[in-house]
Amino acid sequence: MESIFIVEGMSCGHCVMEVKKELNKFNITDAEVEIGKITLDIEKNNTNSEKVIKAVENAGYKVINNE
């Protein structure tokens, strides 16, 4: 099931790379990260929303909406 996370505070390619780096620490490697948005299949990545949100927070940003 595809999930979309809207992220506040991302404004450039460096932001995207920081979020990807933190997602990788949670073994989330198949996420599409764009400025202000993350799209991924939660089940395919064998993860959950809490891990994605924690990774985003570790990168210094905030998830403001999760669809």
PDB file of N, CA, C, O and CB in Angstrom:
ATOM      1  N   MET A   1       0.839  -1.177   0.000  1.00  0.00           N
ATOM      2  CA  MET A   1       0.000   0.000   0.000  1.00  0.00           C
ATOM      3  C   MET A   1       0.885   1.242   0.000  1.00  0.00           C
ATOM      4  O   MET A   1       1.766   1.387   0.848  1.00  0.00           O
ATOM      5  CB  MET A   1      -0.955  -0.003   1.215  1.00  0.00           C
ATOM      6  N   GLU A   2       0.650   2.119  -0.939  1.00  0.00           N
ATOM      7  CA  GLU A   2       1.459   3.329  -1.054  1.00  0.00           C
ATOM      8  C   GLU A   2       1.011   4.377  -0.044  1.00  0.00           C
ATOM      9  O   GLU A   2      -0.181   4.637   0.119  1.00  0.00           O
ATOM     10  CB  GLU A   2       1.378   3.895  -2.475  1.00  0.00           C
ATOM     11  N   SER A   3       1.986   4.969   0.625  1.00  0.00           N
ATOM     12  CA  SER A   3       1.713   6.039   1.581  1.00  0.00           C
ATOM     13  C   SER A   3       2.448   7.293   1.154  1.00  0.00           C
ATOM     14  O   SER A   3       3.530   7.229   0.571  1.00  0.00           O
ATOM     15  CB  SER A   3       2.127   5.626   3.013  1.00  0.00           C
ATOM     16  N   ILE A   4       1.848   8.434   1.449  1.00  0.00           N
ATOM     17  CA  ILE A   4       2.448   9.728   1.137  1.00  0.00           C
ATOM     18  C   ILE A   4       2.604  10.496   2.443  1.00  0.00           C
ATOM     19  O   ILE A   4       1.662  10.616   3.227  1.00  0.00           O
ATOM     20  CB  ILE A   4       1.579  10.533   0.103  1.00  0.00           C
ATOM     21  N   PHE A   5       3.795  11.008   2.660  1.00  0.00           N
ATOM     22  CA  PHE A   5       4.108  11.818   3.833  1.00  0.00           C
ATOM     23  C   PHE A   5       4.460  13.218   3.359  1.00  0.00           C
ATOM     24  O   PHE A   5       5.389  13.385   2.568  1.00  0.00           O
ATOM     25  CB  PHE A   5       5.276  11.193   4.666  1.00  0.00           C
ATOM     26  N   ILE A   6       3.742  14.220   3.824  1.00  0.00           N
ATOM     27  CA  ILE A   6       4.035  15.614   3.509  1.00  0.00           C
ATOM     28  C   ILE A   6       4.978  16.135   4.595  1.00  0.00           C
ATOM     29  O   ILE A   6       4.689  16.039   5.788  1.00  0.00           O
ATOM     30  CB  ILE A   6       2.714  16.483   3.419  1.00  0.00           C
ATOM     31  N   VAL A   7       6.103  16.684   4.158  1.00  0.00           N
ATOM     32  CA  VAL A   7       7.161  17.071   5.087  1.00  0.00           C
ATOM     33  C   VAL A   7       7.363  18.583   5.053  1.00  0.00           C
ATOM     34  O   VAL A   7       7.498  19.185   3.988  1.00  0.00           O
ATOM     35  CB  VAL A   7       8.478  16.345   4.746  1.00  0.00           C
ATOM     36  N   GLU A   8       7.380  19.177   6.232  1.00  0.00           N
ATOM     37  CA  GLU A   8       7.565  20.615   6.382  1.00  0.00           C
ATOM     38  C   GLU A   8       9.053  20.923   6.577  1.00  0.00           C
ATOM     39  O   GLU A   8       9.749  20.228   7.318  1.00  0.00           O
ATOM     40  CB  GLU A   8       6.730  21.157   7.575  1.00  0.00           C
ATOM     41  N   GLY A   9       9.523  21.962   5.910  1.00  0.00           N
ATOM     42  CA  GLY A   9      10.877  22.456   6.127  1.00  0.00           C
ATOM     43  C   GLY A   9      11.886  22.088   5.057  1.00  0.00           C
ATOM     44  O   GLY A   9      12.982  22.649   5.037  1.00  0.00           O
ATOM     45  N   MET A  10      11.555  21.172   4.173  1.00  0.00           N
ATOM     46  CA  MET A  10      12.487  20.790   3.111  1.00  0.00           C
ATOM     47  C   MET A  10      12.432  21.836   2.005  1.00  0.00           C
ATOM     48  O   MET A  10      11.353  22.239   1.568  1.00  0.00           O
ATOM     49  CB  MET A  10      12.154  19.372   2.549  1.00  0.00           C
ATOM     50  N   SER A  11      13.621  22.276   1.552  1.00  0.00           N
ATOM     51  CA  SER A  11      13.615  23.334   0.538  1.00  0.00           C
ATOM     52  C   SER A  11      14.629  23.138  -0.585  1.00  0.00           C
ATOM     53  O   SER A  11      14.692  23.950  -1.508  1.00  0.00           O
ATOM     54  CB  SER A  11      13.873  24.643   1.194  1.00  0.00           C
ATOM     55  N   CYS A  12      15.432  22.054  -0.517  1.00  0.00           N
ATOM     56  CA  CYS A  12      16.476  21.914  -1.542  1.00  0.00           C
ATOM     57  C   CYS A  12      16.907  20.454  -1.662  1.00  0.00           C
ATOM     58  O   CYS A  12      16.431  19.583  -0.934  1.00  0.00           O
ATOM     59  CB  CYS A  12      17.697  22.808  -1.207  1.00  0.00           C
ATOM     60  N   GLY A  13      17.809  20.215  -2.587  1.00  0.00           N
ATOM     61  CA  GLY A  13      18.333  18.875  -2.801  1.00  0.00           C
ATOM     62  C   GLY A  13      19.077  18.330  -1.596  1.00  0.00           C
ATOM     63  O   GLY A  13      19.050  17.126  -1.341  1.00  0.00           O
ATOM     64  N   HIS A  14      19.737  19.200  -0.858  1.00  0.00           N
ATOM     65  CA  HIS A  14      20.444  18.768   0.351  1.00  0.00           C
ATOM     66  C   HIS A  14      19.441  18.207   1.360  1.00  0.00           C
ATOM     67  O   HIS A  14      19.718  17.201   2.014  1.00  0.00           O
ATOM     68  CB  HIS A  14      21.245  19.949   0.975  1.00  0.00           C
ATOM     69  N   CYS A  15      18.298  18.841   1.486  1.00  0.00           N
ATOM     70  CA  CYS A  15      17.243  18.359   2.386  1.00  0.00           C
ATOM     71  C   CYS A  15      16.805  16.955   1.974  1.00  0.00           C
ATOM     72  O   CYS A  15      16.637  16.077   2.821  1.00  0.00           O
ATOM     73  CB  CYS A  15      16.029  19.327   2.379  1.00  0.00           C
ATOM     74  N   VAL A  16      16.624  16.753   0.690  1.00  0.00           N
ATOM     75  CA  VAL A  16      16.220  15.453   0.162  1.00  0.00           C
ATOM     76  C   VAL A  16      17.261  14.398   0.529  1.00  0.00           C
ATOM     77  O   VAL A  16      16.904  13.306   0.972  1.00  0.00           O
ATOM     78  CB  VAL A  16      16.032  15.519  -1.373  1.00  0.00           C
ATOM     79  N   MET A  17      18.538  14.712   0.351  1.00  0.00           N
ATOM     80  CA  MET A  17      19.605  13.766   0.658  1.00  0.00           C
ATOM     81  C   MET A  17      19.661  13.436   2.146  1.00  0.00           C
ATOM     82  O   MET A  17      19.916  12.289   2.511  1.00  0.00           O
ATOM     83  CB  MET A  17      20.942  14.321   0.201  1.00  0.00           C
ATOM     84  N   GLU A  18      19.429  14.415   3.003  1.00  0.00           N
ATOM     85  CA  GLU A  18      19.439  14.171   4.451  1.00  0.00           C
ATOM     86  C   GLU A  18      18.309  13.235   4.862  1.00  0.00           C
ATOM     87  O   GLU A  18      18.500  12.348   5.694  1.00  0.00           O
ATOM     88  CB  GLU A  18      19.324  15.495   5.218  1.00  0.00           C
ATOM     89  N   VAL A  19      17.136  13.436   4.278  1.00  0.00           N
ATOM     90  CA  VAL A  19      16.001  12.563   4.595  1.00  0.00           C
ATOM     91  C   VAL A  19      16.274  11.148   4.086  1.00  0.00           C
ATOM     92  O   VAL A  19      16.006  10.177   4.794  1.00  0.00           O
ATOM     93  CB  VAL A  19      14.688  13.118   3.976  1.00  0.00           C
ATOM     94  N   LYS A  20      16.803  11.021   2.867  1.00  0.00           N
ATOM     95  CA  LYS A  20      17.134   9.698   2.328  1.00  0.00           C
ATOM     96  C   LYS A  20      18.145   8.985   3.219  1.00  0.00           C
ATOM     97  O   LYS A  20      18.022   7.786   3.473  1.00  0.00           O
ATOM     98  CB  LYS A  20      17.686   9.821   0.898  1.00  0.00           C
ATOM     99  N   LYS A  21      19.134   9.720   3.688  1.00  0.00           N
ATOM    100  CA  LYS A  21      20.158   9.138   4.553  1.00  0.00           C
ATOM    101  C   LYS A  21      19.540   8.583   5.834  1.00  0.00           C
ATOM    102  O   LYS A  21      19.897   7.490   6.275  1.00  0.00           O
ATOM    103  CB  LYS A  21      21.229  10.183   4.892  1.00  0.00           C
ATOM    104  N   GLU A  22      18.621   9.330   6.429  1.00  0.00           N
ATOM    105  CA  GLU A  22      17.968   8.866   7.662  1.00  0.00           C
ATOM    106  C   GLU A  22      17.031   7.690   7.390  1.00  0.00           C
ATOM    107  O   GLU A  22      16.948   6.766   8.200  1.00  0.00           O
ATOM    108  CB  GLU A  22      17.185  10.014   8.314  1.00  0.00           C
ATOM    109  N   LEU A  23      16.333   7.715   6.269  1.00  0.00           N
ATOM    110  CA  LEU A  23      15.464   6.586   5.915  1.00  0.00           C
ATOM    111  C   LEU A  23      16.297   5.314   5.750  1.00  0.00           C
ATOM    112  O   LEU A  23      15.883   4.233   6.170  1.00  0.00           O
ATOM    113  CB  LEU A  23      14.674   6.887   4.611  1.00  0.00           C
ATOM    114  N   ASN A  24      17.469   5.452   5.138  1.00  0.00           N
ATOM    115  CA  ASN A  24      18.344   4.290   4.949  1.00  0.00           C
ATOM    116  C   ASN A  24      18.756   3.671   6.276  1.00  0.00           C
ATOM    117  O   ASN A  24      18.950   2.458   6.353  1.00  0.00           O
ATOM    118  CB  ASN A  24      19.583   4.687   4.161  1.00  0.00           C
ATOM    119  N   LYS A  25      18.894   4.478   7.322  1.00  0.00           N
ATOM    120  CA  LYS A  25      19.251   3.956   8.642  1.00  0.00           C
ATOM    121  C   LYS A  25      18.164   3.040   9.193  1.00  0.00           C
ATOM    122  O   LYS A  25      18.436   2.185  10.036  1.00  0.00           O
ATOM    123  CB  LYS A  25      19.505   5.107   9.616  1.00  0.00           C
ATOM    124  N   PHE A  26      16.932   3.218   8.717  1.00  0.00           N
ATOM    125  CA  PHE A  26      15.812   2.369   9.118  1.00  0.00           C
ATOM    126  C   PHE A  26      15.541   1.287   8.054  1.00  0.00           C
ATOM    127  O   PHE A  26      14.488   0.648   8.056  1.00  0.00           O
ATOM    128  CB  PHE A  26      14.542   3.230   9.349  1.00  0.00           C
ATOM    129  N   ASN A  27      16.510   1.098   7.151  1.00  0.00           N
ATOM    130  CA  ASN A  27      16.395   0.121   6.054  1.00  0.00           C
ATOM    131  C   ASN A  27      15.221   0.406   5.129  1.00  0.00           C
ATOM    132  O   ASN A  27      14.621  -0.508   4.564  1.00  0.00           O
ATOM    133  CB  ASN A  27      16.256  -1.278   6.618  1.00  0.00           C
ATOM    134  N   ILE A  28      14.904   1.686   4.985  1.00  0.00           N
ATOM    135  CA  ILE A  28      13.857   2.116   4.050  1.00  0.00           C
ATOM    136  C   ILE A  28      14.596   2.668   2.837  1.00  0.00           C
ATOM    137  O   ILE A  28      15.035   3.818   2.829  1.00  0.00           O
ATOM    138  CB  ILE A  28      12.865   3.204   4.697  1.00  0.00           C
ATOM    139  N   THR A  29      14.725   1.825   1.810  1.00  0.00           N
ATOM    140  CA  THR A  29      15.572   2.186   0.672  1.00  0.00           C
ATOM    141  C   THR A  29      14.790   2.419  -0.612  1.00  0.00           C
ATOM    142  O   THR A  29      15.354   2.867  -1.610  1.00  0.00           O
ATOM    143  CB  THR A  29      16.591   1.113   0.440  1.00  0.00           C
ATOM    144  N   ASP A  30      13.517   2.122  -0.593  1.00  0.00           N
ATOM    145  CA  ASP A  30      12.711   2.203  -1.813  1.00  0.00           C
ATOM    146  C   ASP A  30      11.715   3.360  -1.760  1.00  0.00           C
ATOM    147  O   ASP A  30      10.633   3.280  -2.342  1.00  0.00           O
ATOM    148  CB  ASP A  30      11.966   0.891  -2.037  1.00  0.00           C
ATOM    149  N   ALA A  31      12.082   4.431  -1.065  1.00  0.00           N
ATOM    150  CA  ALA A  31      11.190   5.588  -0.946  1.00  0.00           C
ATOM    151  C   ALA A  31      11.532   6.617  -2.016  1.00  0.00           C
ATOM    152  O   ALA A  31      12.699   6.828  -2.345  1.00  0.00           O
ATOM    153  CB  ALA A  31      11.290   6.221   0.465  1.00  0.00           C
ATOM    154  N   GLU A  32      10.501   7.247  -2.547  1.00  0.00           N
ATOM    155  CA  GLU A  32      10.689   8.365  -3.475  1.00  0.00           C
ATOM    156  C   GLU A  32      10.618   9.641  -2.642  1.00  0.00           C
ATOM    157  O   GLU A  32       9.564   9.999  -2.115  1.00  0.00           O
ATOM    158  CB  GLU A  32       9.600   8.363  -4.639  1.00  0.00           C
ATOM    159  N   VAL A  33      11.766  10.324  -2.531  1.00  0.00           N
ATOM    160  CA  VAL A  33      11.843  11.525  -1.711  1.00  0.00           C
ATOM    161  C   VAL A  33      11.974  12.734  -2.627  1.00  0.00           C
ATOM    162  O   VAL A  33      12.877  12.810  -3.461  1.00  0.00           O
ATOM    163  CB  VAL A  33      13.036  11.451  -0.713  1.00  0.00           C
ATOM    164  N   GLU A  34      11.058  13.670  -2.454  1.00  0.00           N
ATOM    165  CA  GLU A  34      11.069  14.937  -3.184  1.00  0.00           C
ATOM    166  C   GLU A  34      11.044  16.053  -2.155  1.00  0.00           C
ATOM    167  O   GLU A  34      10.828  15.800  -0.970  1.00  0.00           O
ATOM    168  CB  GLU A  34       9.855  15.048  -4.180  1.00  0.00           C
ATOM    169  N   ILE A  35      11.260  17.269  -2.589  1.00  0.00           N
ATOM    170  CA  ILE A  35      11.172  18.404  -1.678  1.00  0.00           C
ATOM    171  C   ILE A  35       9.750  18.460  -1.129  1.00  0.00           C
ATOM    172  O   ILE A  35       8.795  18.683  -1.872  1.00  0.00           O
ATOM    173  CB  ILE A  35      11.558  19.745  -2.394  1.00  0.00           C
ATOM    174  N   GLY A  36       9.623  18.255   0.179  1.00  0.00           N
ATOM    175  CA  GLY A  36       8.336  18.346   0.852  1.00  0.00           C
ATOM    176  C   GLY A  36       7.455  17.120   0.796  1.00  0.00           C
ATOM    177  O   GLY A  36       6.310  17.169   1.244  1.00  0.00           O
ATOM    178  N   LYS A  37       7.968  15.992   0.244  1.00  0.00           N
ATOM    179  CA  LYS A  37       7.090  14.834   0.072  1.00  0.00           C
ATOM    180  C   LYS A  37       7.891  13.534   0.012  1.00  0.00           C
ATOM    181  O   LYS A  37       8.947  13.465  -0.617  1.00  0.00           O
ATOM    182  CB  LYS A  37       6.247  14.990  -1.199  1.00  0.00           C
ATOM    183  N   ILE A  38       7.368  12.514   0.675  1.00  0.00           N
ATOM    184  CA  ILE A  38       7.935  11.171   0.600  1.00  0.00           C
ATOM    185  C   ILE A  38       6.811  10.226   0.188  1.00  0.00           C
ATOM    186  O   ILE A  38       5.724  10.249   0.766  1.00  0.00           O
ATOM    187  CB  ILE A  38       8.583  10.734   1.971  1.00  0.00           C
ATOM    188  N   THR A  39       7.081   9.402  -0.810  1.00  0.00           N
ATOM    189  CA  THR A  39       6.124   8.399  -1.257  1.00  0.00           C
ATOM    190  C   THR A  39       6.795   7.035  -1.150  1.00  0.00           C
ATOM    191  O   THR A  39       7.899   6.838  -1.659  1.00  0.00           O
ATOM    192  CB  THR A  39       5.636   8.681  -2.722  1.00  0.00           C
ATOM    193  N   LEU A  40       6.129   6.098  -0.490  1.00  0.00           N
ATOM    194  CA  LEU A  40       6.676   4.752  -0.408  1.00  0.00           C
ATOM    195  C   LEU A  40       5.598   3.735  -0.111  1.00  0.00           C
ATOM    196  O   LEU A  40       4.514   4.063   0.373  1.00  0.00           O
ATOM    197  CB  LEU A  40       7.754   4.683   0.649  1.00  0.00           C
ATOM    198  N   ASP A  41       5.924   2.492  -0.415  1.00  0.00           N
ATOM    199  CA  ASP A  41       5.055   1.371  -0.104  1.00  0.00           C
ATOM    200  C   ASP A  41       5.492   0.836   1.255  1.00  0.00           C
ATOM    201  O   ASP A  41       6.551   0.219   1.376  1.00  0.00           O
ATOM    202  CB  ASP A  41       5.114   0.256  -1.219  1.00  0.00           C
ATOM    203  N   ILE A  42       4.679   1.073   2.267  1.00  0.00           N
ATOM    204  CA  ILE A  42       5.007   0.684   3.641  1.00  0.00           C
ATOM    205  C   ILE A  42       5.258  -0.823   3.735  1.00  0.00           C
ATOM    206  O   ILE A  42       6.251  -1.245   4.327  1.00  0.00           O
ATOM    207  CB  ILE A  42       3.872   1.095   4.601  1.00  0.00           C
ATOM    208  N   GLU A  43       4.379  -1.627   3.164  1.00  0.00           N
ATOM    209  CA  GLU A  43       4.509  -3.086   3.258  1.00  0.00           C
ATOM    210  C   GLU A  43       5.732  -3.596   2.515  1.00  0.00           C
ATOM    211  O   GLU A  43       6.461  -4.447   3.026  1.00  0.00           O
ATOM    212  CB  GLU A  43       3.262  -3.762   2.713  1.00  0.00           C
ATOM    213  N   LYS A  44       5.960  -3.088   1.321  1.00  0.00           N
ATOM    214  CA  LYS A  44       7.109  -3.520   0.518  1.00  0.00           C
ATOM    215  C   LYS A  44       8.419  -3.205   1.235  1.00  0.00           C
ATOM    216  O   LYS A  44       9.386  -3.958   1.121  1.00  0.00           O
ATOM    217  CB  LYS A  44       7.086  -2.842  -0.866  1.00  0.00           C
ATOM    218  N   ASN A  45       8.455  -2.097   1.971  1.00  0.00           N
ATOM    219  CA  ASN A  45       9.655  -1.716   2.701  1.00  0.00           C
ATOM    220  C   ASN A  45       9.704  -2.343   4.095  1.00  0.00           C
ATOM    221  O   ASN A  45      10.632  -2.096   4.866  1.00  0.00           O
ATOM    222  CB  ASN A  45       9.733  -0.206   2.812  1.00  0.00           C
ATOM    223  N   ASN A  46       8.690  -3.161   4.409  1.00  0.00           N
ATOM    224  CA  ASN A  46       8.636  -3.841   5.708  1.00  0.00           C
ATOM    225  C   ASN A  46       8.874  -2.861   6.860  1.00  0.00           C
ATOM    226  O   ASN A  46       9.734  -3.076   7.714  1.00  0.00           O
ATOM    227  CB  ASN A  46       9.674  -4.973   5.759  1.00  0.00           C
ATOM    228  N   THR A  47       8.093  -1.786   6.859  1.00  0.00           N
ATOM    229  CA  THR A  47       8.255  -0.735   7.868  1.00  0.00           C
ATOM    230  C   THR A  47       6.894  -0.246   8.320  1.00  0.00           C
ATOM    231  O   THR A  47       5.870  -0.858   8.015  1.00  0.00           O
ATOM    232  CB  THR A  47       9.093   0.440   7.316  1.00  0.00           C
ATOM    233  N   ASN A  48       6.886   0.861   9.050  1.00  0.00           N
ATOM    234  CA  ASN A  48       5.627   1.467   9.474  1.00  0.00           C
ATOM    235  C   ASN A  48       5.772   2.989   9.478  1.00  0.00           C
ATOM    236  O   ASN A  48       6.873   3.522   9.342  1.00  0.00           O
ATOM    237  CB  ASN A  48       5.208   0.951  10.880  1.00  0.00           C
ATOM    238  N   SER A  49       4.647   3.671   9.635  1.00  0.00           N
ATOM    239  CA  SER A  49       4.637   5.140   9.588  1.00  0.00           C
ATOM    240  C   SER A  49       5.510   5.753  10.674  1.00  0.00           C
ATOM    241  O   SER A  49       6.155   6.777  10.448  1.00  0.00           O
ATOM    242  CB  SER A  49       3.212   5.661   9.725  1.00  0.00           C
ATOM    243  N   GLU A  50       5.535   5.135  11.849  1.00  0.00           N
ATOM    244  CA  GLU A  50       6.310   5.679  12.961  1.00  0.00           C
ATOM    245  C   GLU A  50       7.792   5.749  12.624  1.00  0.00           C
ATOM    246  O   GLU A  50       8.465   6.715  12.986  1.00  0.00           O
ATOM    247  CB  GLU A  50       6.101   4.837  14.214  1.00  0.00           C
ATOM    248  N   LYS A  51       8.310   4.729  11.931  1.00  0.00           N
ATOM    249  CA  LYS A  51       9.725   4.728  11.556  1.00  0.00           C
ATOM    250  C   LYS A  51      10.019   5.824  10.536  1.00  0.00           C
ATOM    251  O   LYS A  51      11.054   6.485  10.608  1.00  0.00           O
ATOM    252  CB  LYS A  51      10.130   3.359  10.991  1.00  0.00           C
ATOM    253  N   VAL A  52       9.110   6.011   9.594  1.00  0.00           N
ATOM    254  CA  VAL A  52       9.298   7.065   8.591  1.00  0.00           C
ATOM    255  C   VAL A  52       9.301   8.433   9.273  1.00  0.00           C
ATOM    256  O   VAL A  52      10.156   9.272   8.990  1.00  0.00           O
ATOM    257  CB  VAL A  52       8.185   7.000   7.506  1.00  0.00           C
ATOM    258  N   ILE A  53       8.351   8.649  10.163  1.00  0.00           N
ATOM    259  CA  ILE A  53       8.259   9.925  10.875  1.00  0.00           C
ATOM    260  C   ILE A  53       9.511  10.160  11.716  1.00  0.00           C
ATOM    261  O   ILE A  53      10.027  11.277  11.754  1.00  0.00           O
ATOM    262  CB  ILE A  53       7.001   9.960  11.769  1.00  0.00           C
ATOM    263  N   LYS A  54      10.003   9.127  12.387  1.00  0.00           N
ATOM    264  CA  LYS A  54      11.216   9.252  13.202  1.00  0.00           C
ATOM    265  C   LYS A  54      12.416   9.598  12.329  1.00  0.00           C
ATOM    266  O   LYS A  54      13.236  10.431  12.717  1.00  0.00           O
ATOM    267  CB  LYS A  54      11.485   7.947  13.980  1.00  0.00           C
ATOM    268  N   ALA A  55      12.535   8.979  11.165  1.00  0.00           N
ATOM    269  CA  ALA A  55      13.637   9.274  10.251  1.00  0.00           C
ATOM    270  C   ALA A  55      13.585  10.725   9.794  1.00  0.00           C
ATOM    271  O   ALA A  55      14.613  11.399   9.730  1.00  0.00           O
ATOM    272  CB  ALA A  55      13.595   8.335   9.038  1.00  0.00           C
ATOM    273  N   VAL A  56      12.390  11.203   9.477  1.00  0.00           N
ATOM    274  CA  VAL A  56      12.223  12.604   9.049  1.00  0.00           C
ATOM    275  C   VAL A  56      12.625  13.547  10.180  1.00  0.00           C
ATOM    276  O   VAL A  56      13.315  14.540   9.951  1.00  0.00           O
ATOM    277  CB  VAL A  56      10.752  12.880   8.613  1.00  0.00           C
ATOM    278  N   GLU A  57      12.194  13.236  11.392  1.00  0.00           N
ATOM    279  CA  GLU A  57      12.552  14.068  12.546  1.00  0.00           C
ATOM    280  C   GLU A  57      14.054  14.042  12.795  1.00  0.00           C
ATOM    281  O   GLU A  57      14.642  15.070  13.130  1.00  0.00           O
ATOM    282  CB  GLU A  57      11.805  13.596  13.801  1.00  0.00           C
ATOM    283  N   ASN A  58      14.680  12.884  12.636  1.00  0.00           N
ATOM    284  CA  ASN A  58      16.128  12.780  12.812  1.00  0.00           C
ATOM    285  C   ASN A  58      16.880  13.644  11.800  1.00  0.00           C
ATOM    286  O   ASN A  58      17.978  14.126  12.077  1.00  0.00           O
ATOM    287  CB  ASN A  58      16.571  11.324  12.685  1.00  0.00           C
ATOM    288  N   ALA A  59      16.279  13.831  10.634  1.00  0.00           N
ATOM    289  CA  ALA A  59      16.888  14.675   9.602  1.00  0.00           C
ATOM    290  C   ALA A  59      16.643  16.159   9.857  1.00  0.00           C
ATOM    291  O   ALA A  59      17.220  17.013   9.184  1.00  0.00           O
ATOM    292  CB  ALA A  59      16.349  14.294   8.231  1.00  0.00           C
ATOM    293  N   GLY A  60      15.780  16.465  10.835  1.00  0.00           N
ATOM    294  CA  GLY A  60      15.525  17.857  11.192  1.00  0.00           C
ATOM    295  C   GLY A  60      14.273  18.456  10.612  1.00  0.00           C
ATOM    296  O   GLY A  60      14.118  19.677  10.602  1.00  0.00           O
ATOM    297  N   TYR A  61      13.362  17.611  10.121  1.00  0.00           N
ATOM    298  CA  TYR A  61      12.131  18.093   9.513  1.00  0.00           C
ATOM    299  C   TYR A  61      10.929  17.505  10.231  1.00  0.00           C
ATOM    300  O   TYR A  61      11.079  16.736  11.182  1.00  0.00           O
ATOM    301  CB  TYR A  61      12.088  17.743   8.019  1.00  0.00           C
ATOM    302  N   LYS A  62       9.741  17.867   9.776  1.00  0.00           N
ATOM    303  CA  LYS A  62       8.523  17.429  10.460  1.00  0.00           C
ATOM    304  C   LYS A  62       7.488  16.957   9.444  1.00  0.00           C
ATOM    305  O   LYS A  62       7.215  17.635   8.453  1.00  0.00           O
ATOM    306  CB  LYS A  62       7.943  18.569  11.327  1.00  0.00           C
ATOM    307  N   VAL A  63       6.921  15.787   9.705  1.00  0.00           N
ATOM    308  CA  VAL A  63       5.814  15.286   8.890  1.00  0.00           C
ATOM    309  C   VAL A  63       4.555  16.004   9.335  1.00  0.00           C
ATOM    310  O   VAL A  63       4.182  15.932  10.506  1.00  0.00           O
ATOM    311  CB  VAL A  63       5.654  13.728   9.018  1.00  0.00           C
ATOM    312  N   ILE A  64       3.890  16.700   8.411  1.00  0.00           N
ATOM    313  CA  ILE A  64       2.693  17.450   8.775  1.00  0.00           C
ATOM    314  C   ILE A  64       1.419  16.752   8.309  1.00  0.00           C
ATOM    315  O   ILE A  64       0.321  17.114   8.732  1.00  0.00           O
ATOM    316  CB  ILE A  64       2.758  18.849   8.189  1.00  0.00           C
ATOM    317  N   ASN A  65       1.563  15.753   7.442  1.00  0.00           N
ATOM    318  CA  ASN A  65       0.397  15.014   6.968  1.00  0.00           C
ATOM    319  C   ASN A  65       0.858  13.656   6.455  1.00  0.00           C
ATOM    320  O   ASN A  65       1.886  13.549   5.786  1.00  0.00           O
ATOM    321  CB  ASN A  65      -0.360  15.804   5.855  1.00  0.00           C
ATOM    322  N   ASN A  66       0.091  12.625   6.774  1.00  0.00           N
ATOM    323  CA  ASN A  66       0.398  11.277   6.328  1.00  0.00           C
ATOM    324  C   ASN A  66      -0.874  10.705   5.729  1.00  0.00           C
ATOM    325  O   ASN A  66      -1.877  10.539   6.424  1.00  0.00           O
ATOM    326  CB  ASN A  66       0.939  10.383   7.499  1.00  0.00           C
ATOM    327  N   GLU A  67      -0.831  10.406   4.449  1.00  0.00           N
ATOM    328  CA  GLU A  67      -2.013   9.885   3.746  1.00  0.00           C
ATOM    329  C   GLU A  67      -1.862   8.400   3.499  1.00  0.00           C
ATOM    330  O   GLU A  67      -2.752   7.777   2.920  1.00  0.00           O
ATOM    331  CB  GLU A  67      -2.231  10.623   2.411  1.00  0.00           C
TER     332      GLU A  67
END
